[in-house]
Every structure is written in structure tokens, then in C-alpha cells.
Amino acid sequence: MEPLTVRWNRTVIPATPGDETIVCCLTHDGQPVALILDDEHREALGLQLLDPEGE
């Protein structure tokens, strides 16, 4: 099975600590997709985006 490729549409629905953050994305044909991140995953993704080499 091939993974679904989506692009971030620059929309993020923030959450209060302890809730989930929704990162809004679109498929190649414009269908909406939501990436749901809890506190731990949101922090991990943010760190990866800021410092991909982990330094």
C-alpha cells in the first residue's frame, strides 16, 4: 500500500496543554486531511522541524 501524500495548508488549530492540536492538510486532489498531535508529538514534530539534525 502506498502512503497518502498530503501537503500542509498552513492552518493549525491550536490546543491548550493536554488537548490535541490539529494540523490541516490537503491531498493532491484537494481533499482535507487532519493530522492530530498530542502534546508529546507536537513537541517532537516542532523540534524536528527546527533542528532536523538533532543538535
Secondary structure, 3 states (H helix, E strand, C coil): CCCCCEEEEEEEECCCCCCCEEEEEEECCCCEEEEEECHHHHHHHHHHHHCCCCC
